[in-house]
């Protein structure tokens, strides 16, 4: 299911049990549309994630660590001013909609008690987080400012009156009484997911499909089936991730419409951490690195066109011999060539005197035409070395940029700036930072896994990290792995004689963290680190090696998940 009104109802209950009467101790805004609120309650810290992400808007408790920016955004500073140290009085859902209010009580600068409300509206690309004064209903600030040109119904700007989004005139499925429910269900000529969504508030397509499936399948009356469905979600919560048409879905209970149940969790928040972590991370990378990805992709396309042009020039150079032959034939049979002719047919003594037609420039003398052919021949022959050199440089640059693009595909948000710095250093992009003092990034660390046999496996996530890992961190007898002729991560096994199982697991990681992560039978080379070296002047991440052996693996996600990450 999606994060619909019904799921919101259950999440509000979960958050209320954990956070109500807790003190808000810290406020962070790691990304443009996401807040992290740290509450202290019952001698424990709880981190609440509020997301107005256009694709993954949600509220939940989270255990995922986020990197905060060095300079907090303005909205974050406003929240700290009004909310840090305040007590969370209540979490409330508006009807069965995806609108949640967090009511706080705090003291203002004068020491007077003040009621502040933080409202989260989970509405897809229109999602927003709004801070307002409860008594005046005046907006203090919003995470996204929305002016009149964007929404004529209401302003979402500091100082404006807060107006609730327009609500549908439908029944709340949690509070509807049995008589009204019986009437609504029996008034439907055909019970379909669409009919449920039209009559009742807060149903996503997935939830409506599940309820309709149960209503049609059940032997009991419709009202009892309906009641049992909501009773199960309230009293027998069993958060589940399952598959529907090969796509992952989440639900508060195991849905009968799931093709397969994948995982079960203790809480809704734990489930959302598992479901959203990779998806949300990738979306954040796409937002942060969108311009970077576009630039690298454009450069790759230009290099591919240049490669084709250079390869054509090499083919032309291979055909240069015909120009020499035509020049010699013109010189030999000069007396037979008429001035002003556009072509001439001469016997080719290099090919058993077979006739050959030679094009001529009518403005030139026969001898000048012959010299033109010799000049063209010489130019092509002299250019072969230059073209080959340019082709090698172009292919080398193409390989490097494809490796960067592959790294952006597996990067976490904290890796994006490191990759940007690398491209700036290699002069592929300009440094737009105006500050003279360069901000220091924390040292980048590779991913770390433990094999089934207990060996440590490291995986580099960018070219700088790959160089560090292979050339400085690894011992000369450690085992180095990399996809064969495919852009990807450097992988190190901290063992000079790993088992076949450890080699297989490391090869799976090398294939998964490469350009061909979704392919079958990916070739992975492996060799001792002492046989790997970096040529002088080579770009970051580029190495050459010898004495390697090759494994062929298929990096299925379920196999990757079995390898324990530290």
C-alpha positions as CSV (number, residue, x, y, z in Angstrom):
1,X,0.0,0.0,0.0
2,X,1.0,3.6,-0.3
3,X,1.2,6.0,2.7
4,X,-2.6,6.6,2.6
5,X,-5.0,7.9,5.2
6,X,-5.5,4.4,6.7
7,X,-1.8,3.9,7.1
8,X,-1.5,7.4,8.5
9,X,-4.1,6.6,11.1
10,X,-2.0,3.6,12.3
11,X,1.2,5.5,12.2
12,X,-0.2,8.3,14.3
13,X,-1.2,5.7,16.9
14,X,2.4,4.3,16.9
15,X,4.0,7.7,17.2
16,X,1.6,8.8,19.9
17,X,2.5,5.8,22.1
18,X,6.2,6.5,21.8
19,X,6.5,10.3,21.6
20,X,3.6,12.0,23.4
21,X,4.8,14.0,26.4
22,X,8.4,13.7,25.2
23,X,10.7,16.7,25.0
24,X,12.1,17.8,21.6
25,X,15.8,18.0,22.1
26,X,17.2,18.5,18.6
27,X,16.1,19.6,15.2
28,X,18.0,18.8,12.0
29,X,17.2,19.3,8.3
30,X,19.6,17.0,6.4
31,X,17.8,17.5,3.1
32,X,15.7,20.2,1.5
33,X,12.4,18.4,2.2
34,X,13.1,16.3,5.2
35,X,13.4,17.0,9.0
36,X,14.8,14.9,11.8
37,X,13.3,15.6,15.2
38,X,15.0,14.0,18.2
39,X,12.7,13.4,21.2
40,X,13.7,12.4,24.7
41,X,11.0,10.3,26.3
42,X,11.0,7.6,29.0
43,X,14.8,7.9,29.3
44,X,15.3,7.1,25.6
45,X,16.0,9.1,22.4
46,X,13.7,8.7,19.5
47,X,14.3,10.2,16.0
48,X,11.2,11.2,14.1
49,X,11.5,11.6,10.3
50,X,9.1,14.1,8.7
51,X,9.4,14.0,4.9
52,X,7.8,16.2,2.3
53,X,9.7,14.5,-0.4
54,X,7.6,14.6,-3.6
55,X,8.0,10.8,-4.2
56,X,8.4,9.4,-0.7
57,X,6.5,11.7,1.7
58,X,6.0,10.1,5.1
59,X,6.3,10.3,8.9
60,X,8.0,7.7,10.9
61,X,10.6,6.9,13.6
62,X,13.9,6.0,12.0
63,X,17.2,4.4,13.0
64,X,18.9,5.5,9.7
65,X,21.8,7.9,10.2
66,X,21.7,11.1,8.2
67,X,24.5,13.6,7.5
68,X,23.6,17.1,8.4
69,X,24.7,20.2,6.3
70,X,27.4,22.4,7.8
71,X,25.0,25.4,7.7
72,X,21.4,24.7,8.8
73,X,18.6,25.9,6.4
74,X,16.4,28.8,7.5
75,X,13.4,26.6,8.2
76,X,15.5,24.4,10.5
77,X,16.7,27.5,12.4
78,X,13.1,28.6,12.8
79,X,12.1,25.3,14.2
80,X,15.0,25.3,16.6
81,X,13.9,28.8,17.8
82,X,10.3,27.8,18.4
83,X,10.4,24.1,19.2
84,X,13.7,23.0,20.8
85,X,13.0,22.2,24.5
86,X,9.2,22.1,24.0
87,X,6.9,19.2,25.1
88,X,4.9,17.3,22.5
89,X,1.3,17.4,23.8
90,X,-0.6,15.6,21.0
91,X,-0.3,14.0,17.6
92,X,-3.6,14.2,15.7
93,X,-4.8,13.2,12.2
94,X,-7.3,15.4,10.3
95,X,-10.3,13.0,9.7
96,X,-8.8,10.1,7.8
97,X,-6.7,12.3,5.5
98,X,-2.9,12.5,5.2
99,X,-2.7,15.6,7.4
100,X,-1.0,15.3,10.8
101,X,-0.7,17.9,13.5
102,X,2.0,17.8,16.1
103,X,1.0,20.1,19.0
104,X,3.8,21.5,21.2
105,X,3.8,23.6,24.3
106,X,6.8,25.8,25.0
107,X,7.9,29.1,26.5
108,X,8.6,32.1,24.3
109,X,11.4,34.7,24.9
110,X,9.3,36.3,27.6
111,X,8.8,33.1,29.5
112,X,5.1,32.8,28.6
113,X,3.6,29.5,27.6
114,X,3.0,29.3,23.9
115,X,1.1,26.7,21.8
116,X,2.9,25.9,18.5
117,X,1.7,23.3,15.9
118,X,3.8,21.6,13.3
119,X,1.5,20.3,10.5
120,X,2.7,17.7,8.0
121,X,0.7,17.4,4.8
122,X,1.5,14.2,2.8
123,X,0.2,15.1,-0.6
124,X,2.7,13.8,-3.2
125,X,4.4,16.6,-5.0
126,X,2.3,19.1,-3.0
127,X,3.6,17.7,0.4
128,X,4.6,20.4,2.9
129,X,5.6,20.9,6.5
130,X,4.1,24.0,8.2
131,X,4.8,25.7,11.5
132,X,2.1,27.9,12.9
133,X,0.8,29.6,16.1
134,X,-2.1,27.6,17.4
135,X,-4.0,30.5,18.9
136,X,-3.7,32.9,15.9
137,X,-3.5,30.2,13.2
138,X,-0.9,32.4,11.5
139,X,1.9,30.6,9.6
140,X,5.3,31.1,11.1
141,X,7.2,29.4,8.2
142,X,6.9,26.4,5.8
143,X,9.5,24.0,4.4
144,X,8.1,24.9,0.9
145,X,6.8,28.4,0.2
146,X,3.7,28.4,-2.0
147,X,2.5,31.8,-3.4
148,X,-0.7,32.9,-5.0
149,X,0.6,32.1,-8.5
150,X,1.1,28.4,-7.5
151,X,-2.1,28.0,-5.4
152,X,-5.0,30.4,-5.6
153,X,-6.9,28.6,-2.8
154,X,-4.5,29.3,0.0
155,X,-1.1,30.9,0.7
156,X,1.6,28.9,2.4
157,X,3.9,31.8,3.4
158,X,5.1,33.3,6.7
159,X,2.4,35.6,8.1
160,X,-0.5,34.1,6.1
161,X,-3.6,32.5,7.8
162,X,-3.4,28.7,7.7
163,X,-6.2,27.2,5.7
164,X,-6.7,23.4,5.7
165,X,-6.6,21.8,2.3
166,X,-10.1,21.1,0.8
167,X,-11.4,17.9,2.3
168,X,-13.6,15.3,0.5
169,X,-17.2,14.8,1.7
170,X,-16.7,11.1,2.3
171,X,-17.1,8.7,5.2
172,X,-14.3,8.0,7.7
173,X,-13.9,4.2,7.6
174,X,-12.7,4.1,11.2
175,X,-15.7,5.9,12.7
176,X,-18.6,5.0,10.4
177,X,-21.3,3.1,12.3
178,X,-22.7,-0.3,11.2
179,X,-26.0,1.1,10.0
180,X,-24.4,3.7,7.8
181,X,-21.8,1.2,6.6
182,X,-24.5,-1.3,5.7
183,X,-26.3,1.4,3.7
184,X,-23.2,2.5,1.9
185,X,-22.0,-1.0,0.9
186,X,-25.4,-2.1,-0.2
187,X,-26.0,1.1,-2.3
188,X,-23.0,0.0,-4.5
189,X,-24.3,-1.7,-7.6
190,X,-20.8,-3.2,-8.0
191,X,-18.2,-3.3,-5.2
192,X,-15.0,-2.1,-6.8
193,X,-11.8,-0.4,-5.5
194,X,-12.9,2.8,-7.2
195,X,-16.3,2.7,-5.5
196,X,-14.7,2.2,-2.1
197,X,-12.4,5.1,-2.8
198,X,-15.3,7.4,-3.8
199,X,-17.4,6.6,-0.8
200,X,-14.8,6.4,2.0
201,X,-11.9,8.6,2.9
202,X,-8.2,7.6,2.9
203,X,-8.1,4.5,0.7
204,X,-5.2,4.1,-1.6
205,X,-5.6,1.7,-4.6
206,X,-3.7,-1.1,-2.8
207,X,-5.8,-0.9,0.3
208,X,-9.1,-0.7,-1.6
209,X,-8.0,-3.7,-3.7
210,X,-7.3,-5.7,-0.6
211,X,-10.6,-4.8,1.0
212,X,-12.6,-5.6,-2.1
213,X,-10.8,-8.9,-2.5
214,X,-11.8,-9.9,1.1
215,X,-15.4,-8.7,0.6
216,X,-15.8,-10.8,-2.5
217,X,-14.0,-13.9,-1.1
218,X,-15.5,-13.9,2.4
219,X,-18.5,-16.1,3.3
220,X,-19.6,-13.7,6.0
221,X,-21.7,-10.6,5.4
222,X,-20.0,-7.5,4.1
223,X,-20.2,-5.5,7.3
224,X,-18.6,-8.2,9.3
225,X,-15.8,-8.7,6.7
226,X,-15.2,-4.9,6.8
227,X,-15.1,-4.8,10.6
228,X,-12.7,-7.8,10.8
229,X,-10.4,-6.1,8.3
230,X,-10.0,-2.9,10.4
231,X,-10.0,-4.9,13.7
232,X,-7.0,-6.9,12.4
233,X,-5.1,-3.8,11.5
234,X,-5.8,-2.2,14.9
235,X,-5.3,-5.2,17.2
236,X,-3.1,-7.6,15.2
237,X,-0.6,-5.3,13.6
238,X,2.0,-7.3,11.6
239,X,3.9,-4.9,9.3
240,X,4.7,-6.8,6.1
241,X,6.6,-6.1,2.8
242,X,5.4,-8.3,-0.1
243,X,5.4,-8.5,-3.8
244,X,2.6,-7.5,-6.2
245,X,3.4,-8.0,-9.9
246,X,7.1,-8.2,-9.0
247,X,7.0,-4.8,-7.3
248,X,7.5,-4.4,-3.5
249,X,4.6,-3.1,-1.5
250,X,4.2,-2.5,2.3
251,X,1.1,-3.0,4.5
252,X,0.3,-3.0,8.2
253,X,-0.8,-6.6,8.0
254,X,-0.1,-9.4,5.5
255,X,-2.4,-8.7,2.5
256,X,-4.1,-11.6,0.8
257,X,-3.4,-9.8,-2.5
258,X,0.3,-10.1,-2.1
259,X,1.9,-12.6,-4.6
260,X,4.6,-13.3,-2.0
261,X,5.4,-12.1,1.5
262,X,9.0,-11.0,1.8
263,X,9.6,-9.7,5.3
264,X,7.8,-9.0,8.6
265,X,8.6,-6.3,11.1
266,X,7.9,-5.4,14.7
267,X,6.8,-1.8,14.0
268,X,5.5,0.2,11.1
269,X,8.6,2.5,11.3
270,X,11.0,-0.5,11.1
271,X,9.2,-1.6,8.0
272,X,9.4,1.9,6.4
273,X,13.1,2.1,7.2
274,X,13.6,-1.2,5.3
275,X,11.3,-0.2,2.4
276,X,12.4,3.3,1.8
277,X,16.1,3.4,2.7
278,X,17.5,2.4,-0.8
279,X,14.7,4.1,-2.7
280,X,14.8,7.4,-0.8
281,X,18.6,7.4,-0.9
282,X,18.6,7.0,-4.6
283,X,16.0,9.8,-5.0
284,X,18.1,12.1,-2.8
285,X,21.2,11.4,-4.9
286,X,19.2,12.1,-8.1
287,X,18.1,15.4,-6.6
288,X,21.5,16.4,-5.4
289,X,23.4,15.1,-8.4
290,X,20.9,15.7,-11.2
291,X,23.0,18.4,-12.8
292,X,26.1,16.3,-12.3
293,X,24.6,13.2,-13.9
294,X,23.4,15.3,-16.8
295,X,26.8,16.8,-17.4
296,X,28.6,13.5,-17.2
297,X,26.0,11.9,-19.5
298,X,26.4,14.7,-22.1
299,X,30.2,14.3,-22.0
300,X,29.8,10.5,-22.5
301,X,27.6,11.0,-25.5
302,X,30.0,13.5,-27.0
303,X,32.9,11.1,-26.5
304,X,31.0,8.3,-28.1
305,X,30.4,10.5,-31.2
306,X,34.0,11.4,-31.3
307,X,35.0,7.8,-31.0
308,X,32.9,6.9,-34.1
309,X,34.4,9.8,-36.0
310,X,38.0,8.8,-35.2
311,X,37.3,5.1,-36.0
312,X,35.9,6.3,-39.4
313,X,39.1,8.2,-40.0
314,X,41.1,5.1,-39.3
315,X,39.0,3.1,-41.8
316,X,39.7,5.9,-44.3
317,X,43.4,5.7,-43.5
318,X,43.3,2.0,-44.2
319,X,41.9,2.8,-47.6
320,X,44.7,5.3,-48.3
321,X,46.5,3.0,-50.7
322,X,43.9,3.5,-53.4
323,X,44.8,7.2,-53.5
324,X,48.5,6.4,-54.1
325,X,47.5,3.9,-56.9
326,X,45.3,6.5,-58.6
327,X,48.2,9.1,-58.3
328,X,50.7,6.7,-59.9
329,X,48.3,5.6,-62.7
330,X,47.6,9.3,-63.6
331,X,51.4,9.9,-63.6
332,X,52.1,6.9,-65.8
333,X,49.3,7.6,-68.3
334,X,49.6,11.4,-68.1
335,X,49.5,11.7,-71.9
336,X,46.1,9.9,-72.1
337,X,44.5,12.3,-69.7
338,X,42.7,15.3,-71.3
339,X,42.7,18.6,-69.5
340,X,39.3,19.7,-68.3
341,X,37.9,16.1,-68.0
342,X,35.9,15.2,-64.9
343,X,37.1,11.6,-65.0
344,X,39.2,9.1,-66.8
345,X,39.3,5.3,-67.2
346,X,42.7,3.8,-67.1
347,X,44.1,0.2,-66.9
348,X,45.2,-0.7,-63.3
349,X,48.4,-2.6,-63.6
350,X,48.2,-3.4,-59.9
351,X,45.1,-5.5,-60.7
352,X,45.7,-7.3,-64.0
353,X,45.0,-4.2,-66.0
354,X,41.4,-4.1,-64.9
355,X,39.9,-0.7,-65.9
356,X,39.6,1.8,-63.0
357,X,37.7,5.1,-63.1
358,X,39.5,8.0,-61.6
359,X,37.6,11.3,-60.7
360,X,39.3,14.5,-61.8
361,X,39.1,18.2,-60.9
362,X,38.4,19.8,-64.3
363,X,40.1,23.1,-63.1
364,X,43.4,21.3,-62.5
365,X,46.0,19.9,-65.0
366,X,46.4,16.1,-65.2
367,X,49.7,16.4,-63.3
368,X,48.1,18.6,-60.6
369,X,45.3,16.0,-60.2
370,X,47.9,13.3,-59.8
371,X,49.7,15.4,-57.1
372,X,46.4,15.9,-55.3
373,X,45.9,12.1,-55.0
374,X,49.5,11.8,-53.6
375,X,48.9,14.6,-51.1
376,X,45.7,13.0,-49.9
377,X,47.4,9.6,-49.5
378,X,50.3,11.2,-47.6
379,X,47.9,13.1,-45.3
380,X,46.0,10.0,-44.4
381,X,49.1,7.9,-43.7
382,X,50.7,10.7,-41.6
383,X,47.5,11.1,-39.6
384,X,47.2,7.4,-38.6
385,X,49.4,7.8,-35.6
386,X,47.7,11.0,-34.5
387,X,44.2,9.4,-34.9
388,X,45.2,6.3,-33.0
389,X,46.6,8.4,-30.1
390,X,43.4,10.5,-30.1
391,X,41.2,7.4,-30.2
392,X,43.1,5.9,-27.2
393,X,42.7,9.1,-25.2
394,X,39.0,9.3,-26.1
395,X,38.3,5.7,-25.1
396,X,40.2,6.2,-21.8
397,X,38.2,9.3,-21.0
398,X,35.0,7.5,-21.9
399,X,35.9,4.6,-19.6
400,X,36.6,7.0,-16.8
401,X,33.3,9.0,-17.1
402,X,31.3,5.7,-17.4
403,X,32.9,4.7,-14.1
404,X,31.8,8.0,-12.5
405,X,28.3,7.5,-13.8
406,X,28.2,4.0,-12.4
407,X,29.4,5.3,-9.0
408,X,26.7,8.0,-9.0
409,X,24.2,5.1,-9.5
410,X,25.3,3.5,-6.2
411,X,26.3,6.6,-4.3
412,X,24.8,7.8,-1.1
413,X,24.0,11.5,-0.7
414,X,27.2,12.0,1.3
415,X,29.2,10.6,-1.6
416,X,27.9,13.1,-4.2
417,X,30.1,16.0,-3.1
418,X,33.2,13.7,-3.1
419,X,32.5,12.7,-6.7
420,X,31.8,16.4,-7.6
421,X,35.2,17.4,-6.0
422,X,36.9,14.6,-8.1
423,X,35.4,15.9,-11.3
424,X,36.4,19.5,-10.4
425,X,40.0,18.3,-9.8
426,X,40.0,16.5,-13.2
427,X,38.6,19.7,-14.8
428,X,35.4,18.2,-16.1
429,X,33.3,20.7,-14.3
430,X,34.0,24.2,-12.8
431,X,34.0,24.9,-9.1
432,X,31.0,27.2,-8.6
433,X,31.8,27.7,-4.9
434,X,32.5,31.4,-4.2
435,X,34.0,30.8,-0.8
436,X,37.8,30.9,-0.9
437,X,38.0,28.6,2.1
438,X,37.3,25.1,0.8
439,X,35.0,23.1,3.0
440,X,36.6,20.0,4.4
441,X,34.7,16.8,3.8
442,X,34.9,14.0,6.3
443,X,37.2,11.2,5.0
444,X,35.3,8.9,2.7
445,X,35.0,5.3,3.9
446,X,34.4,2.2,1.8
447,X,31.6,-0.2,2.4
448,X,32.6,-3.0,4.7
449,X,31.1,-6.6,4.6
450,X,31.8,-9.8,6.4
451,X,31.8,-13.0,4.4
452,X,30.3,-16.3,5.5
453,X,33.7,-17.4,6.6
454,X,34.4,-14.3,8.6
455,X,36.7,-12.5,6.2
456,X,36.4,-8.7,5.8
457,X,35.5,-7.4,2.3
458,X,35.8,-3.8,1.4
459,X,34.0,-2.1,-1.5
460,X,35.0,1.3,-2.8
461,X,32.2,3.7,-3.8
462,X,34.1,6.3,-5.8
463,X,37.4,6.6,-7.7
464,X,39.3,8.4,-5.0
465,X,38.1,5.8,-2.5
466,X,39.1,3.0,-5.0
467,X,42.7,4.4,-5.2
468,X,43.0,4.7,-1.5
469,X,41.6,1.2,-0.9
470,X,43.7,-0.6,-3.4
471,X,47.0,1.4,-3.4
472,X,47.3,2.4,0.3
473,X,44.9,0.4,2.6
474,X,45.2,-3.1,1.2
475,X,48.2,-5.4,1.9
476,X,50.1,-6.7,-1.2
477,X,48.8,-10.2,-0.6
478,X,45.1,-9.3,-0.1
479,X,42.8,-10.3,-3.0
480,X,41.7,-7.5,-5.3
481,X,38.5,-7.9,-7.5
482,X,37.0,-5.9,-10.3
483,X,34.5,-6.5,-13.1
484,X,36.3,-7.3,-16.3
485,X,36.4,-4.4,-18.7
486,X,33.3,-2.9,-17.0
487,X,33.2,0.3,-14.8
488,X,32.7,-0.6,-11.2
489,X,34.1,-0.6,-7.6
490,X,37.4,-2.0,-6.4
491,X,36.8,-4.8,-4.0
492,X,39.4,-6.1,-1.4
493,X,39.3,-9.4,0.5
494,X,41.5,-9.1,3.6
495,X,42.8,-12.6,3.2
496,X,45.6,-13.9,1.0
497,X,44.0,-17.3,0.7
498,X,40.2,-16.9,0.9
499,X,37.8,-19.8,0.5
500,X,35.8,-20.3,-2.7
501,X,32.6,-19.1,-0.9
502,X,34.3,-15.9,0.2
503,X,35.6,-15.4,-3.4
504,X,32.1,-15.9,-4.7
505,X,30.6,-13.4,-2.3
506,X,33.2,-10.8,-3.1
507,X,32.7,-11.3,-6.8
508,X,28.9,-10.8,-6.3
509,X,29.6,-7.5,-4.5
510,X,32.0,-6.4,-7.3
511,X,29.3,-7.2,-9.9
512,X,26.6,-5.6,-7.9
513,X,28.6,-2.4,-7.4
514,X,29.3,-2.0,-11.1
515,X,27.7,-0.7,-14.3
516,X,26.3,-4.2,-15.0
517,X,24.7,-4.7,-11.6
518,X,21.4,-5.9,-13.2
519,X,23.0,-8.3,-15.7
520,X,23.5,-12.0,-15.7
521,X,26.9,-13.8,-15.9
522,X,29.1,-10.8,-15.1
523,X,32.8,-11.5,-15.5
524,X,34.9,-10.5,-12.4
525,X,38.7,-10.6,-12.4
526,X,40.5,-11.4,-9.2
527,X,44.2,-11.2,-8.3
528,X,46.6,-10.5,-5.5
529,X,47.0,-6.7,-4.9
530,X,50.8,-7.0,-5.6
531,X,49.9,-7.6,-9.3
532,X,47.8,-4.3,-9.5
533,X,49.5,-1.0,-10.3
534,X,48.6,2.5,-11.4
535,X,50.2,3.9,-14.5
536,X,51.9,7.3,-14.1
537,X,49.5,10.2,-14.7
538,X,46.4,7.9,-14.8
539,X,43.0,9.2,-13.7
540,X,41.6,8.3,-10.3
541,X,40.4,4.7,-10.0
542,X,42.3,3.5,-13.1
543,X,44.7,0.6,-12.6
544,X,46.3,-2.2,-14.7
545,X,46.9,-5.7,-13.5
546,X,48.1,-9.1,-14.6
547,X,48.0,-12.8,-13.6
548,X,44.3,-12.5,-12.9
549,X,41.6,-15.3,-12.9
550,X,38.0,-14.7,-13.8
551,X,34.7,-15.7,-12.2
552,X,31.3,-15.3,-13.8
553,X,28.5,-14.3,-11.4
554,X,24.9,-13.1,-11.4
555,X,24.4,-10.4,-8.7
556,X,20.8,-11.2,-7.6
557,X,19.6,-8.8,-4.9
558,X,18.6,-11.6,-2.5
559,X,22.1,-13.0,-2.6
560,X,23.6,-9.6,-2.0
561,X,21.4,-9.1,1.1
562,X,22.7,-12.3,2.6
563,X,26.2,-10.9,2.8
564,X,26.4,-9.1,6.1
565,X,27.3,-5.4,6.0
566,X,29.2,-4.0,9.0
